[in-house]
Amino acid sequence: MQHRMLDFKDLFELFLKKSWIIIVFTIIFTALGYRNASNLSTSYQSRVKVYIGDNSNIMAAYTSDKTLSYAAFIESFKEIIVIEDFLNETLEKYDLGLTAGQVSGALTFVESESITPILEIRYASWNQELAGQVLNVLVQELGQQAQKIMPDVNVQVVDSVKVYPIYPNKKKVVVTGAAVGFILSVGIILGLDFLDDTIRKKEQLERLISVPVLGELPHTKGKENA
């Protein structure tokens, strides 16, 4: 069965006529996206930046030897922070109710792209308050451990602990829901039109039979007066 072809004008009129479907589906899926976003548990990440050097001036010039020396120390610093005994002792001391395994698995490190010996430490947690507490106590205890290993080293926080949500992106979930509703409604409209063989305009008939239509009979609803 040959189906009529739609031009841009027909499509515009079709979507305009069925616009209620687009509105209803978009609203429904936007609401579902908002509800899902509200029900999702939020994951948080805390981060802190620590300077490790022999000078209180962060912008001080470093020789290549010193740069390599402190780069190696940063690696040692990263190793210390994930040692099980150190983590267990620190967590028990501050009664945080976490295990070394839980904390070490959620820690990540980002080194500075410049030659300045700065290490960024990140910690992910479902608990916003705990995310900040863990980094605060770890940095405090690590500073003391570092001074024991290298007494001349200056360890200081250059960017205090900050906590921010990383999952979910609730705005993105809502927008995705709206987009799904819109796309689905358009698909439904096109599908219904594809299944509808009704010819409503003479232009549609002319495209099907390839000959001009000489006339058309009007159709009126209701009974005519005698």
Steps between C-alpha positions, in 0.01 A plus 500: 500500500649830390500767767471868431812712511518793740669826419621753757168682498313175569742414781459842656121471489518144634715595800292810561181295504652234726698743716302390806673161477843668508398720794351213703790257446763767562335603827458138613861400431635823646306427819633142503854628453455746786362227726786263417756776556344577839513134604864444400755505779756778466869415491748760624866566439732696725833638387795677656827631358819453699834670443812299578829690492787643703383858461191670635479695174301285261618697199866458586733387223605135503807347344457190290654289777256636758210450265594136454558462873158632595331312219641183653384612844147562369499139380603392851230728640242321284628161618478598867140613476376160380699288747246289687654546845519877458140522381365275775687693769377835366140386456486347847661808656226726364225237531375539143346153484679402177748231407830544320364311201202730466713813507792387284264385225339844486822704494648644182799727439561772244847652467554860393576549131756768590835435668359620833487208746123507561290187541123495475328229705141398428262282695157376389218418742121474520516702822562872445624574851721192513658584165646818646593350836705218349723732299544743788629235739711323237679820401557589865650161582697483175662833576626361830627181335675695226681719754627188677638361175642828368518763777598778260196450281222756517156344457210741483150513363480751217137436409278395790271200490197554278207263455273494197250256344624294206203266439233514382480801273134562581458768237629261235259227614202737471610631158554143377148409612355797310699407188383139515138612535534737203667244273252229597202727431637590156545130424144426607361779283692380195401140569132582529516704181672214318217266595236753396406462130247781503545753219392840625624732226488494122875566493557168675282322243681666210835379632365146514328476158729742311207669321329827581178497699233688304258551786406406850175451689459685827424300813279657766395360833139487610174480305418752232170685515241388243 
